[in-house]
Amino acid sequence: MKKVHLRIFIEVENLGRVMNILADEGVTGFYIVEYRGVSPAEWKGFTVKEDPESAISLIHDYARDAVLVCSVVDEEMVEPIIRRFRDDMGEEKYTIMEIPIKRIIVNSPGT
């Protein structure tokens, strides 16, 4: 059975909805990374000075809170999850990335 690293970028206010979708579709575990980002449409027209302070200031001023929800799932779970997003997320922004996993090695001494 092939495994996939599923990565879903969402706006933070949709985190509960996304967690419910994943749980309903049989995902038993996931991890979350918080981000601040600017979408390409919002970035259009900006020119950033090349000093780090200017770039960081721009991100602080214009970036929005976002979340990356990640999980390792069986490959056959991906299409039903994508369908649920299409059906349940309406006009909400999201990005789904499906990354094949070649192998997983877990080292867990003492457990």
CYANA upper distance limits for C-alpha pairs under 8 A (distance plus 0.5 A):
  1 MET  CA     74 ASP  CA      7.29
  1 MET  CA     75 GLU  CA      8.00
  2 LYS  CA     74 ASP  CA      6.48
  2 LYS  CA     75 GLU  CA      6.09
  2 LYS  CA    100 PRO  CA      8.32
  2 LYS  CA    101 ILE  CA      7.99
  3 LYS  CA     72 VAL  CA      7.01
  3 LYS  CA     73 VAL  CA      6.08
  3 LYS  CA     74 ASP  CA      5.10
  3 LYS  CA     75 GLU  CA      5.82
  3 LYS  CA    100 PRO  CA      6.94
  3 LYS  CA    101 ILE  CA      6.13
  3 LYS  CA    102 LYS  CA      8.50
  4 VAL  CA     72 VAL  CA      6.04
  4 VAL  CA     73 VAL  CA      5.89
  4 VAL  CA     74 ASP  CA      6.62
  4 VAL  CA     75 GLU  CA      6.09
  4 VAL  CA     98 GLU  CA      6.75
  4 VAL  CA     99 ILE  CA      5.99
  4 VAL  CA    100 PRO  CA      5.11
  4 VAL  CA    101 ILE  CA      5.90
  5 HIS  CA     70 CYS  CA      7.45
  5 HIS  CA     71 SER  CA      6.29
  5 HIS  CA     72 VAL  CA      5.03
  5 HIS  CA     73 VAL  CA      7.04
  5 HIS  CA     98 GLU  CA      6.49
  5 HIS  CA     99 ILE  CA      5.49
  5 HIS  CA    100 PRO  CA      6.74
  5 HIS  CA    101 ILE  CA      6.95
  6 LEU  CA     70 CYS  CA      6.07
  6 LEU  CA     71 SER  CA      5.82
  6 LEU  CA     72 VAL  CA      6.56
  6 LEU  CA     73 VAL  CA      7.44
  6 LEU  CA     78 VAL  CA      8.29
  6 LEU  CA     96 ILE  CA      7.66
  6 LEU  CA     97 MET  CA      6.37
  6 LEU  CA     98 GLU  CA      5.37
  6 LEU  CA     99 ILE  CA      6.86
  7 ARG  CA     68 LEU  CA      7.02
  7 ARG  CA     69 VAL  CA      6.30
  7 ARG  CA     70 CYS  CA      5.03
  7 ARG  CA     71 SER  CA      7.28
  7 ARG  CA     96 ILE  CA      6.21
  7 ARG  CA     97 MET  CA      5.52
  7 ARG  CA     98 GLU  CA      7.00
  7 ARG  CA     99 ILE  CA      8.45
  8 ILE  CA     68 LEU  CA      5.99
  8 ILE  CA     69 VAL  CA      5.63
  8 ILE  CA     70 CYS  CA      6.86
  8 ILE  CA     94 TYR  CA      7.33
  8 ILE  CA     95 THR  CA      6.06
  8 ILE  CA     96 ILE  CA      5.00
  8 ILE  CA     97 MET  CA      6.84
  9 PHE  CA     66 ALA  CA      7.51
  9 PHE  CA     67 VAL  CA      6.25
  9 PHE  CA     68 LEU  CA      5.03
  9 PHE  CA     69 VAL  CA      7.01
  9 PHE  CA     94 TYR  CA      5.98
  9 PHE  CA     95 THR  CA      5.50
  9 PHE  CA     96 ILE  CA      7.01
 10 ILE  CA     14 ASN  CA      7.11
 10 ILE  CA     15 LEU  CA      7.69
 10 ILE  CA     66 ALA  CA      6.21
 10 ILE  CA     67 VAL  CA      5.92
 10 ILE  CA     68 LEU  CA      6.99
 10 ILE  CA     69 VAL  CA      8.38
 10 ILE  CA     93 LYS  CA      6.87
 10 ILE  CA     94 TYR  CA      5.27
 10 ILE  CA     95 THR  CA      7.31
 11 GLU  CA     15 LEU  CA      7.77
 11 GLU  CA     64 ARG  CA      8.40
 11 GLU  CA     65 ASP  CA      6.85
 11 GLU  CA     66 ALA  CA      4.87
 11 GLU  CA     67 VAL  CA      6.58
 11 GLU  CA     93 LYS  CA      7.50
 11 GLU  CA     94 TYR  CA      7.88
 12 VAL  CA     65 ASP  CA      6.35
 12 VAL  CA     66 ALA  CA      5.32
 12 VAL  CA     67 VAL  CA      6.01
 14 ASN  CA     18 VAL  CA      6.74
 15 LEU  CA     19 MET  CA      6.60
 15 LEU  CA     67 VAL  CA      7.97
 16 GLY  CA     20 ASN  CA      6.70
 17 ARG  CA     21 ILE  CA      6.74
 18 VAL  CA     22 LEU  CA      6.69
 19 MET  CA     23 ALA  CA      6.63
 20 ASN  CA     24 ASP  CA      6.49
 21 ILE  CA     25 GLU  CA      6.68
 21 ILE  CA     81 ILE  CA      7.98
 21 ILE  CA     84 ARG  CA      7.46
 21 ILE  CA     85 PHE  CA      8.15
 22 LEU  CA     26 GLY  CA      6.94
 22 LEU  CA     27 VAL  CA      5.76
 22 LEU  CA     81 ILE  CA      7.50
 23 ALA  CA     27 VAL  CA      5.59
 23 ALA  CA     28 THR  CA      7.04
 25 GLU  CA     77 MET  CA      7.99
 25 GLU  CA     80 PRO  CA      7.76
 25 GLU  CA     81 ILE  CA      6.85
 27 VAL  CA     71 SER  CA      8.17
 27 VAL  CA     73 VAL  CA      7.45
 29 GLY  CA     71 SER  CA      6.96
 30 PHE  CA     69 VAL  CA      7.21
 30 PHE  CA     70 CYS  CA      5.93
 30 PHE  CA     71 SER  CA      4.97
 30 PHE  CA     72 VAL  CA      7.99
 31 TYR  CA     69 VAL  CA      6.39
 31 TYR  CA     70 CYS  CA      5.83
 31 TYR  CA     71 SER  CA      7.02
 32 ILE  CA     67 VAL  CA      7.15
 32 ILE  CA     68 LEU  CA      6.11
 32 ILE  CA     69 VAL  CA      5.12
 32 ILE  CA     70 CYS  CA      6.75
 33 VAL  CA     67 VAL  CA      6.24
 33 VAL  CA     68 LEU  CA      5.57
 33 VAL  CA     69 VAL  CA      7.12
 34 GLU  CA     65 ASP  CA      7.95
 34 GLU  CA     66 ALA  CA      6.60
 34 GLU  CA     67 VAL  CA      5.10
 34 GLU  CA     68 LEU  CA      6.87
 35 TYR  CA     65 ASP  CA      6.46
 35 TYR  CA     66 ALA  CA      5.47
 35 TYR  CA     67 VAL  CA      6.11
 35 TYR  CA     68 LEU  CA      7.83
 36 ARG  CA     59 ILE  CA      8.01
 36 ARG  CA     63 ALA  CA      5.93
 36 ARG  CA     64 ARG  CA      5.77
 36 ARG  CA     65 ASP  CA      5.17
 36 ARG  CA     66 ALA  CA      6.19
 37 GLY  CA     59 ILE  CA      7.58
 37 GLY  CA     63 ALA  CA      5.17
 37 GLY  CA     64 ARG  CA      5.94
 37 GLY  CA     65 ASP  CA      7.16
 37 GLY  CA     66 ALA  CA      7.22
 38 VAL  CA     42 GLU  CA      6.58
 38 VAL  CA     43 TRP  CA      6.67
 38 VAL  CA     59 ILE  CA      7.95
 38 VAL  CA     62 TYR  CA      7.38
 38 VAL  CA     63 ALA  CA      5.36
 38 VAL  CA     64 ARG  CA      6.88
 39 SER  CA     43 TRP  CA      6.61
 40 PRO  CA     44 LYS  CA      6.58
 48 VAL  CA     54 SER  CA      7.39
 48 VAL  CA     55 ALA  CA      6.57
 48 VAL  CA     58 LEU  CA      8.31
 49 LYS  CA     54 SER  CA      6.50
 49 LYS  CA     55 ALA  CA      7.26
 50 GLU  CA     54 SER  CA      7.73
 50 GLU  CA     55 ALA  CA      7.60
 51 ASP  CA     55 ALA  CA      7.20
 52 PRO  CA     56 ILE  CA      6.59
 53 GLU  CA     57 SER  CA      6.44
 54 SER  CA     58 LEU  CA      6.64
 55 ALA  CA     59 ILE  CA      6.87
 56 ILE  CA     60 HIS  CA      6.69
 57 SER  CA     61 ASP  CA      6.60
 58 LEU  CA     62 TYR  CA      6.47
 58 LEU  CA     63 ALA  CA      8.18
 59 ILE  CA     63 ALA  CA      5.47
 73 VAL  CA     77 MET  CA      7.09
 73 VAL  CA     78 VAL  CA      8.03
 74 ASP  CA     78 VAL  CA      7.93
 76 GLU  CA     80 PRO  CA      8.40
 77 MET  CA     81 ILE  CA      6.88
 78 VAL  CA     82 ILE  CA      6.71
 78 VAL  CA     98 GLU  CA      8.36
 79 GLU  CA     83 ARG  CA      6.66
 80 PRO  CA     84 ARG  CA      6.73
 81 ILE  CA     85 PHE  CA      6.84
 82 ILE  CA     86 ARG  CA      6.82
 82 ILE  CA     96 ILE  CA      8.41
 83 ARG  CA     87 ASP  CA      6.66
 84 ARG  CA     88 ASP  CA      6.19
 84 ARG  CA     89 MET  CA      8.31
 85 PHE  CA     89 MET  CA      5.76
 85 PHE  CA     90 GLY  CA      8.40
 86 ARG  CA     90 GLY  CA      7.09
